[in-house]
Amino acid sequence: MSTHRPTLKQELAEYNSRLDYCLRSRYRMTLKTFKTLKALVQLVGAIAGIYAMHLGADPMTAFAITGAIIVGPESIEYLIEGQGPTQNNDDGDRS
């Protein structure tokens, strides 16, 4: 008997659905908003690193800071998804 393995598209859809649910229940933010902010922060971080090197900053220092800025939103996404959604009380109040 073979087991059904989900496709990559199905796995990504499931992951994005879980992340969207966590973001909506904890921070009242949609997945699209979070992904937009994440991409914007990463883009600004990369541009800032290139600009710093253009101004004469040490390339390794600029690379390290740029790497931290780019990895930051990925870490936040991992932590949000790992925590799961908040638990609501029976009367609908947020805990």
Residue pairs with C-beta under 8 A, 6 or more apart in sequence:
6 14
15 81
16 31
18 81
19 31
19 34
19 77
19 80
19 81
20 30
20 31
21 85
22 80
22 81
22 83
22 84
22 85
23 29
23 30
23 31
23 34
23 80
24 30
24 85
25 85
25 86
25 88
26 80
26 83
26 85
26 86
27 80
34 77
37 73
38 73
38 74
38 76
38 77
41 69
41 72
41 73
42 69
42 70
42 73
44 69
45 66
45 69
45 70
45 72
46 66
46 69
46 70
48 65
48 66
48 69
49 62
49 63
49 65
49 66
49 69
50 62
52 62
52 65
53 59
53 62
86 94
86 95
87 95
88 94
88 95
89 95
